[in-house]
Amino acid sequence: MTVVGCSGSFPGPESSASCYLLEGTYEGRTWRVLLDLGSGALGPLHRFVDPLTIDAVLVSHLHPDHYFDISGLYVMWRYHPDGPRPKIPVWGPEGVAKQAARAYGMDKDKGMCAEFEFHEYDDRPVQLGPFAIHATRVVHPITAYGLRVECEGVSVAYSGDTGPCQEVVDLARDADLLLCEAAFLESGDNPVDLHMTGKQAGAAAAEAGVRHLVLTHIPPWHDPQVTLAEAREAFDGPIDLAAVGSTYSF
């Protein structure tokens, strides 16, 4: 897993919004899947991989900091000088195809369906090359999903955007890595069912028994070191702050 973008709610001076690259070998080739493609993320993605080699995009929810650069990917697929690309699947919540079209100012019925195969999450796992992905509804003002990716006995859980809830704990149960949002501070007057604090992320990781916690989606107006200190109050395992270019190999 490579962190492409990890800034919370909007791109910051050090990072684009949410985007995480998963790579795994299957049937003699490398598969590449994106968890989210938020605002500003398509540019830095070029540093790590040719975007034309992406096999699928998994969108956690339809806030711009998690899906908005699908517009740029559409342009690459539609207008690249080498010709139109084969369709790739884009998974997301109900209405993902129409929302992507609306964001680009396209007809909602036709939209980007000539370039992408849009799918909506349900109770069935998604199989993409070596990756088995399970989507779980989490707590957020709009329909939002956490994602658990399993590959050859390794599991990575991604909270997406969520308030503290049992669903995040269940999603992350015994995971090798939990990539967990921590957009709020314990000292803040925080709305309920919107985001988590570092301490809440740490508590979820501890209850789930994860092996490694990576804190992400911290907005530019917060000091990440404060978030890290909060998480350490609740989780005594390894903790990292997500940073652009960080890689985790299993």
Stockholm file with secondary structure:
# STOCKHOLM 1.0

chainA/1-250         MTVVGCSGSFPGPESSASCYLLEGTYEGRTWRVLLDLGSGALGPLHRFVDPLTIDAVLVSHLHPDHYFDISGLYVMWRYHPDGPRPKIPVWGPEGVAKQAARAYGMDKDKGMCAEFEFHEYDDRPVQLGPFAIHATRVVHPITAYGLRVECEGVSVAYSGDTGPCQEVVDLARDADLLLCEAAFLESGDNPVDLHMTGKQAGAAAAEAGVRHLVLTHIPPWHDPQVTLAEAREAFDGPIDLAAVGSTYSF
#=GR chainA/1-250 SS CEEEECBSSSCCSSCCSSEEEEEEEETTEEEEEEECCCTTCHHHHHHHSCGGGCCEEECSBSSHHHHTTHHHHHHHHHHCTTCCCCCEEEEESTTHHHHHHHHHTCCTTTTTTTTEEEEECCSSCEEETTEEEEEEEECSSSCEEEEEEEETTEEEEECCSCCSCHHHHHHTTTCSEEEEECCBCTTSCCCTTSCCBHHHHHHHHHHHTCSCEEEECBCTTSCHHHHHHHHHHHCCSCEEECCTTCBCCC
#=GC SS_cons         CEEEECBSSSCCSSCCSSEEEEEEEETTEEEEEEECCCTTCHHHHHHHSCGGGCCEEECSBSSHHHHTTHHHHHHHHHHCTTCCCCCEEEEESTTHHHHHHHHHTCCTTTTTTTTEEEEECCSSCEEETTEEEEEEEECSSSCEEEEEEEETTEEEEECCSCCSCHHHHHHTTTCSEEEEECCBCTTSCCCTTSCCBHHHHHHHHHHHTCSCEEEECBCTTSCHHHHHHHHHHHCCSCEEECCTTCBCCC
//
